[in-house]
């Protein structure tokens, strides 16, 4: 396993500046946030300015690209067109895993199955895989629903975010059954009453998660996903988390 950090931890910086910041913090691997609400590397821009975005991303050659964390605002067919462009982009940059959100709570199950299956089918044509993100307020907040979705959508995996299961309404459910679906993981420190706290002040058992992943043969990145917070020193928190995870490997 390797330790990676997300460009999303520095949303106020440009893409190039965020990469430089992570290099300064001695990270060698990066997960790129692709969010239409964030100007760093929005999916719509990739769709419209493919070659320019490719040039920017290839300037990160000093860092290994481990995954793309995707948030597409477009709806209906345009959503799939942009997603298709991102999959081609992932193939061109040798990134295997795309993280996508699941639908909001209340979305009909069959509708979500059809949507996710279409995403997976598009991705597989480019040799890319899709991991659905664990997230409170969405269908993936329930581990049982995640299992059923992954079993019903051929090729779908999970981007596991333990924090959302700790603070969410299903915190007492066993998560071991999800390990075989994990394509990627997002880590930060959390408590039952707070999605994010300073590293070392929460209840996330990093060693336990690493052992569980090793048990199912996971050998991909441990993604640090510390959410932007003006009340904490982001650089210090990222550095502490990197050192902690590296000490456990």
HUKA-V579353 format. One record per residue. N is the residue number from 1. RES is the residue in one small letter. PHI is phi in whole degrees, 0 to 359 (none if undefined). D_CENTER is the distance of its C-alpha to the mean C-alpha in Angstrom with 1 decimal. Layout:
N&RES&PHI&D_CENTER + N&RES&PHI&D_CENTER
This chain:
1&x&none&15.7 + 2&x&233&14.8 + 3&x&255&13.2 + 4&x&231&10.9 + 5&x&237&10.3 + 6&x&261&8.5 + 7&x&296&11.1 + 8&x&293&10.2 + 9&x&288&12.3 + 10&x&232&15.2 + 11&x&292&15.4 + 12&x&279&19.1 + 13&x&262&19.2 + 14&x&290&19.3 + 15&x&302&16.9 + 16&x&298&19.5 + 17&x&294&20.3 + 18&x&296&16.7 + 19&x&298&16.7 + 20&x&298&20.2 + 21&x&298&19.3 + 22&x&292&16.8 + 23&x&296&19.5 + 24&x&300&22.0 + 25&x&274&20.1 + 26&x&71&20.4 + 27&x&278&16.9 + 28&x&247&17.2 + 29&x&226&13.6 + 30&x&220&11.0 + 31&x&253&7.5 + 32&x&261&8.7 + 33&x&284&8.0 + 34&x&240&10.0 + 35&x&230&11.5 + 36&x&295&15.1 + 37&x&266&15.9 + 38&x&236&15.1 + 39&x&285&17.6 + 40&x&301&15.8 + 41&x&208&14.6 + 42&x&291&14.8 + 43&x&305&14.7 + 44&x&298&18.3 + 45&x&293&19.4 + 46&x&301&18.0 + 47&x&296&20.0 + 48&x&266&23.1 + 49&x&230&23.1 + 50&x&306&21.6 + 51&x&293&23.8 + 52&x&294&23.5 + 53&x&294&19.7 + 54&x&297&20.1 + 55&x&297&22.5 + 56&x&297&20.3 + 57&x&290&17.4 + 58&x&285&20.0 + 59&x&286&21.4 + 60&x&268&18.5 + 61&x&302&20.4 + 62&x&284&20.8 + 63&x&240&17.1 + 64&x&275&15.3 + 65&x&277&12.4 + 66&x&254&9.8 + 67&x&190&7.0 + 68&x&242&6.7 + 69&x&258&4.6 + 70&x&254&7.7 + 71&x&224&10.2 + 72&x&257&13.7 + 73&x&281&16.7 + 74&x&299&19.3 + 75&x&249&20.8 + 76&x&55&22.7 + 77&x&294&23.5 + 78&x&298&22.2 + 79&x&303&18.6 + 80&x&288&19.0 + 81&x&295&20.8 + 82&x&293&18.1 + 83&x&300&15.5 + 84&x&299&18.1 + 85&x&296&18.4 + 86&x&295&14.7 + 87&x&296&15.1 + 88&x&295&18.2 + 89&x&296&16.6 + 90&x&299&14.1 + 91&x&299&17.2 + 92&x&295&19.2 + 93&x&254&16.9 + 94&x&61&16.3 + 95&x&259&12.6 + 96&x&265&12.2 + 97&x&246&8.7 + 98&x&248&7.4 + 99&x&262&4.8 + 100&x&230&7.5 + 101&x&283&9.1 + 102&x&274&12.2 + 103&x&289&15.6 + 104&x&294&17.2 + 105&x&305&19.6 + 106&x&101&22.9 + 107&x&292&21.7 + 108&x&303&23.9 + 109&x&301&22.4 + 110&x&297&23.9 + 111&x&296&22.7 + 112&x&291&19.1 + 113&x&301&19.8 + 114&x&297&21.4 + 115&x&297&18.6 + 116&x&295&15.9 + 117&x&296&18.6 + 118&x&294&19.3 + 119&x&299&15.8 + 120&x&298&15.8 + 121&x&296&19.3 + 122&x&297&18.6 + 123&x&296&15.8 + 124&x&297&18.1 + 125&x&295&20.8 + 126&x&254&19.0 + 127&x&74&17.9 + 128&x&245&14.2 + 129&x&242&12.3 + 130&x&246&10.2 + 131&x&248&7.8 + 132&x&280&8.4 + 133&x&278&6.6 + 134&x&294&9.2 + 135&x&201&10.8 + 136&x&296&14.4 + 137&x&91&16.6 + 138&x&232&15.1 + 139&x&303&16.2 + 140&x&283&13.4 + 141&x&288&14.9 + 142&x&256&17.5 + 143&x&304&17.0 + 144&x&295&20.0 + 145&x&294&18.7 + 146&x&302&15.5 + 147&x&298&18.0 + 148&x&294&20.3 + 149&x&297&17.7 + 150&x&295&16.5 + 151&x&285&20.3 + 152&x&266&21.3 + 153&x&254&18.8 + 154&x&298&19.7 + 155&x&97&16.9 + 156&x&283&14.0 + 157&x&238&11.7 + 158&x&231&9.2 + 159&x&265&5.8 + 160&x&282&8.0 + 161&x&238&8.2 + 162&x&303&11.9 + 163&x&300&12.8 + 164&x&290&12.7 + 165&x&279&15.0 + 166&x&289&17.2 + 167&x&269&18.0 + 168&x&281&18.0 + 169&x&283&21.2 + 170&x&244&20.5 + 171&x&296&20.2 + 172&x&270&23.1 + 173&x&278&21.9 + 174&x&287&21.4 + 175&x&259&18.0 + 176&x&302&19.4 + 177&x&293&19.6 + 178&x&270&15.9 + 179&x&302&15.5 + 180&x&291&16.8 + 181&x&266&14.0 + 182&x&288&11.1 + 183&x&260&9.4 + 184&x&201&6.7 + 185&x&218&6.6 + 186&x&248&6.0 + 187&x&231&9.6 + 188&x&204&12.2 + 189&x&261&15.7 + 190&x&212&16.9 + 191&x&237&20.1 + 192&x&299&21.1 + 193&x&254&22.2 + 194&x&207&19.5 + 195&x&297&15.7 + 196&x&219&16.0 + 197&x&227&19.0 + 198&x&297&20.0 + 199&x&303&19.1 + 200&x&98&21.8 + 201&x&257&22.8 + 202&x&248&20.6 + 203&x&240&20.5 + 204&x&287&17.3 + 205&x&264&18.9 + 206&x&300&16.8 + 207&x&299&19.5 + 208&x&297&19.6 + 209&x&293&15.9 + 210&x&297&16.5 + 211&x&297&19.7 + 212&x&297&18.4 + 213&x&289&15.9 + 214&x&298&18.8 + 215&x&297&21.0 + 216&x&258&19.3 + 217&x&84&19.1 + 218&x&292&15.4 + 219&x&225&15.7 + 220&x&265&12.4 + 221&x&280&10.5 + 222&x&263&10.1 + 223&x&271&7.4 + 224&x&278&9.3 + 225&x&232&7.9 + 226&x&280&11.5 + 227&x&286&12.1 + 228&x&306&15.0 + 229&x&208&18.3 + 230&x&292&21.8 + 231&x&273&23.2 + 232&x&233&21.7 + 233&x&276&21.9 + 234&x&301&18.4 + 235&x&296&19.7 + 236&x&296&21.4 + 237&x&294&18.5 + 238&x&296&16.2 + 239&x&296&19.1 + 240&x&299&20.0 + 241&x&294&16.6 + 242&x&300&16.7 + 243&x&298&20.3 + 244&x&296&19.7 + 245&x&294&17.1 + 246&x&296&19.2 + 247&x&290&22.2 + 248&x&269&20.9 + 249&x&268&20.3
